Amino acid sequence: MRASSTTSTISYADACTKAINDLSQFGYTEEQAYIILSCAPCEGRISAIVDIPSACCTLALPIDAFEFDVTPNADGPVSEARGSLATAS
């Protein structure tokens, strides 16, 4: 997941939001995706700073954390029901 924005803080928040949106395409709720991002060994980086303060941040999530294939392919993500253990309070 990658995001470019005006500051590194906003750019990193955008990258996290895009990661949550990407995980929701596999059938996770936003709450479940948020929990995955808080528990999995994610790697966040400031990838580039161009014309300060513009920044590009990335968030890498290990594919080994999943029991199914999350790598990009021509068919797109396969959405399945992932349960409802995490819900908004």
JONORLIN-V390146 format. One record per pair of residues at least 4 apart in sequence whose ideal C-beta (glycine too) atoms are under 8 Angstrom apart, sorted by the first residue. I is the first residue (numbers start at 1). J is the second residue. D is the distance in Angstrom with one decimal. If there is no record, write none. Layout:
BEGIN
i: (I	I)
j: (J	J)
d: (D	D)
END
This chain:
BEGIN
i: (1	1	1	1	1	1	1	1	2	2	2	2	2	2	2	3	3	3	3	3	3	3	3	4	4	4	4	4	5	5	5	5	5	5	6	6	6	6	6	7	7	7	7	8	8	8	8	8	8	9	10	11	11	11	11	11	12	12	12	12	12	13	14	14	15	15	15	15	15	16	16	16	16	17	18	18	19	19	19	19	19	19	20	20	20	20	20	21	22	22	23	23	23	23	23	24	24	24	24	25	25	25	26	26	26	26	26	26	26	27	27	27	27	28	28	28	28	29	29	29	29	29	30	30	31	31	31	31	32	32	32	32	32	33	34	34	35	35	36	36	36	37	37	37	40	40	40	41	41	42	42	42	42	43	43	44	44	44	44	45	45	45	45	46	46	46	47	47	47	48	48	49	49	49	49	50	50	50	61	63	63	63	66	68	68	69	70)
j: (15	16	18	19	22	58	59	61	15	18	47	56	57	58	59	11	12	14	15	17	18	56	57	11	14	54	55	56	10	11	14	54	55	57	10	11	53	54	55	11	53	54	55	12	46	49	53	55	57	13	14	15	46	55	56	57	16	44	46	57	59	17	18	57	19	44	57	58	59	20	37	44	59	21	22	59	23	33	37	42	59	61	24	30	33	34	37	25	26	77	28	32	33	36	37	28	29	30	33	76	77	79	68	70	77	78	79	80	82	79	80	81	82	32	33	36	82	33	82	84	86	87	34	88	35	86	87	88	36	82	83	85	86	37	38	86	39	86	40	61	65	42	59	61	61	62	65	62	65	59	60	61	62	59	60	57	58	59	60	57	58	59	60	55	56	57	56	57	58	55	56	53	54	55	56	54	55	56	65	69	70	71	70	78	80	73	77)
d: (5.1	7.8	4.5	4.2	6.0	6.8	4.8	7.7	6.3	7.5	7.1	6.5	7.4	5.0	8.0	5.1	7.5	3.4	4.2	7.8	5.8	7.2	5.8	6.2	8.0	7.0	7.3	4.6	4.3	3.9	5.3	7.5	6.8	7.9	5.8	7.7	6.2	6.1	7.9	6.6	4.9	8.0	6.3	6.1	5.3	7.1	7.4	4.0	6.3	6.5	6.3	6.6	7.7	4.6	6.3	4.2	6.6	6.1	7.5	4.3	7.6	6.4	6.3	7.4	6.5	7.0	4.7	6.2	4.4	6.6	6.4	7.9	6.0	6.5	6.2	7.9	6.4	7.2	6.0	7.9	5.2	6.5	6.5	5.6	4.3	6.1	6.8	7.3	7.9	7.7	4.7	7.5	3.7	6.3	7.9	5.6	7.0	6.0	5.8	7.8	4.3	6.2	7.7	6.6	5.1	7.0	6.0	7.2	7.4	4.3	4.5	5.9	4.6	4.1	4.6	7.0	5.0	7.0	7.4	7.1	6.4	7.5	6.3	7.9	6.6	4.1	6.0	5.7	6.5	6.1	7.9	7.4	4.6	6.5	6.4	7.8	6.1	5.4	5.5	7.6	7.2	5.9	7.8	7.2	5.9	6.4	4.5	6.1	7.8	5.8	6.6	5.4	7.9	7.3	4.3	6.7	7.1	5.0	7.7	6.7	5.2	8.0	7.7	5.7	7.5	5.5	4.7	6.3	4.8	6.9	4.3	7.6	6.9	4.9	7.7	5.3	7.8	7.4	6.7	7.9	5.4	6.3	5.1	7.6	7.8	7.7	7.6)
END
